[in-house]
Amino acid sequence: MKKFIEEFKTFALRGNVMVNFIIMAFILFCLMKGINKLAGLTKKEEEPAEPTTKICPYCQSEISIKASRCPHCTSVLEETKSE
């Protein structure tokens, strides 16, 4: 009977350690999830980048926004003033 009681105690202690581990893992998971959510609230949304290319109205090819002539069809491009 003594052997059974001692084996039961060691088994119960191992089981208790496993339960404690699972509880602590769940608590840490919840804490990290909350911290990540709070950190995400302070992030600023990035503004979309300004376009760097435009479409040639004559040949429909993509060219630099600073170009005054199309490198593909050599058309003179009109300067459009943006508002």
Secondary structure, 3 states (H helix, E strand, C coil): CHHHHHHHHHHHHHHHHHHHHHHHHHHHHHHHHHHHHHHHHCCCCCCCCCCCEEECCCCCCEEECCCCECCCCCCECCCCCCC
